[in-house]
Structures are given as C-alpha cells and as structure tokens.
Amino acid sequence: MTEPRKMPPIYVTQPALPPLEEFIPYLQQIWDNKRLTNNGPFHQQLEQALCDYLGVKHIALFANGTLALVTALQAMRIRGEVITTPYSFVATAHSLLWNGIKPVFVDIDPATFNLDPDRIAAAITAETAAIMPVHCYGHPCDVGRIQEIADNYGLKVIYDAAHAFGVRDHAGSVLNHGDLSVLSFHATKVFNTFEGGAIVCPDARSKRHIDHLKNFGFVDEVTVVAPGINGKMSEINAAFGLLQLKGIDGALQKRKAIDARYRAGLGGVKGINCLPDAGEKVANYAYFPILVQPEYPLSRDALYRKLHDNGIYARRYFYPLISDFPMYRGMPSAAHSNLPVARKVAEQVICLPIYPVLPNEHVDLIIGLIAGKAGE
Ligand SMILES: *Cc1c(COP(=O)(O)O)cnc(C)c1O
C-alpha cells in the first residue's frame, strides 16, 4: 500500500473564483440601483457579452440549466416521445419527465460517447416529437447526421449543451445547431455563475417567447400569454458571470495544458484509454475521462478506490446510466440489450480531476498512481 497522501483532498473539479474584492464593485452597483432581478442591467449585459463571446445570436439566461431544459421543451411544445442518451447527467431525462414526455433511450457511439446517429431512426415511432442529444464532455455530436434525420422525420432537435460552453466546430459555435441549445452555468461547469443556465435561440422571436415563459408568461403588466415558470437569473448571478467571463480564456488555456499533461503521462499506460476529441476546432477541456480496460491490472472500481484512498476524488461520470435509475429502468428502451455500448463505457469510465488551478505536481501524482504497479 502507498502511504496515504497528507494533503487536502483533490476533487474532480474546483470552481473558478476571482478575487473577492473584484466582485465588490458589482455588488455596490446592485445596492445602489436596487435592481435585484427581472431582466436588470447586469442580466442584459451578460446576455450580450455571452452572445459576443460564444458567437451566437440570442441567449435567454436562466436560474439553472435544468429549468432551461424544461422551458426549452415547453417553448417547442414537445409532447409524446423524445429520443435521448442514457449516458449523461440525470437532468437530461428528468427534464422530459417534468414535461410528461416519455424518454426513449438510444445507445451511444463508442468513439465519442454521444448519441449514435446510426441507431436513431430505428427508435422513431409515430409519437416521436424530438431528439435531445448531449454534447458529452463538450465533444460535439454528429450534428449534421442528427439534423438530417430530424429533417427527414419532421422532428425538433434540442441539444443539452451543458458541457459545451465555448466549443466550436468548422461552422463556429457548436451551440448554433438544432432548434435550441441549453447551457448550464452550475458551479461544477467550465463557466459558472454559482447556479445558472441559458437557452441559445436562433432568432429574436423564439427568444421573446422563451423570455415570457421564464417570467410566468408575462408579456406586460396585465397580459399573461402562457403558463410560464419562474426561471429568471438574478442580478447577483449575472454580475458574477460578467466578472467570470473576463477570466474564461485564461481558465480554458490552463485546462488545455492539464489535458495535454494527462495525455502525455497516461499515453503509455497499458489498459488506460484517454477519450480523443470529436474533431472540434476549439475544445473546452471540461472533463478528463479515461476508460479502464480489462488489460489494466486493476478493475475500474479498484482504481477508483485507490485514487480515493490517496485523496483523489475522481468521479465515475456517467455511472450509473440514467436508464438504470428507478424512474426509467422499467422502460423498454432502458433494457440492457438496447444499450450495450453505454453500459460498457459506464462500467469503465473515470473522470480525473481537471480545473484551472490544479497544479502540475498533482497531475503528476495522479498519473503516477494510475501508472503504478497493481500491488500499490
Ligand atoms: C449540469 C448538467 C445539467 C443541469 O444543469 P444545472 O445547471 O445543474 O441545472 C444538465 N445536463 C447535463 C449534461 C449537465 O451536465
């Protein structure tokens, strides 16, 4: 056994936080103008700043990503069945259940861990209204093939882009594909506003509709056009987002360097596979997943425990599969035989710590633990 490391724990992520004193002037402004929420000045500034930074036309900010997903489905009036991936955070499928929609799980592509376009058509029925893919770990889905299928069958496409902040493909922001894309700005994400989220909209009309939906359906003081919800982002979160945006490029550069260090260090370790990118032009290095293969001397869970015993709190994202949770596992599409790739990946994956202030020595320590002999 290795001596347990006498250092503070290293978690899978650590939220980026600018110096507190830099946030005080923003708070002072809120205290001065007494605008706390309801499309205040910071909210408007952050929407514009994010459109500029991400390269998208319209953004509607939300209190969190899950409310944004639920509202995106409402905005598109989706009913019936939606095709989605079992290999994601549970909020993807929960947003369907909250709309009374039946999720239909389709297996993932072993090369990208994203929804496998080859398997989508076979899952379409008369009830299918939309596809909800996830750009897993920030690696873009096969957006061209997915759009082709959606066009052929008259389906909407709503991307859960919670991992895909800042990611670009050959055409620009990956957030411009499909009918709507949904972001999360949760504390654990690449760009955080403590809690927060957004819907990327293709045109001003859909943004206006979504802005109504996130504010109870109010259009003006006396007019309510839809059974909306309260999904608004507060001025505190929006102000923090503006401050965070100043440091985002530096944060992404640091993530990129850590990603490269892991790849170099783990490249020669037998039985450990690092997930390649999916051809994106600009990546965000949001996660660092490895697959623990049968050739590796330890099982995935034994390696996971070994890391834990050494204070490295890596996580098994995404295990269990969404389709294995009790509210989904009875569904026909949740059957083991329908999802062999997702099941295998879920049993082999570990996401290693990656965040801007993770020091090289810690990266090397983690590489050393993984590369070490089985008996250690
Ligand atoms: C984080 C996440 C969400 C939920 O976002 P919140 O802002 O935490 O509500 C949804 N989908 C995926 C894939 C996520 O990773």
The ligand as an ORCA input file, in Angstrom:
! r2SCAN-3c Opt
* xyz 0 1
  C     -25.032     20.078    -15.218
  C     -25.898     19.422    -16.235
  C     -27.261     19.714    -16.345
  C     -28.026     20.512    -15.317
  O     -27.623     21.812    -15.169
  P     -27.909     22.571    -13.778
  O     -27.453     23.963    -14.096
  O     -27.100     21.913    -12.719
  O     -29.372     22.501    -13.532
  C     -27.983     19.151    -17.393
  N     -27.394     18.319    -18.266
  C     -26.087     17.991    -18.173
  C     -25.497     17.071    -19.200
  C     -25.302     18.512    -17.141
  O     -24.024     18.138    -17.031
*
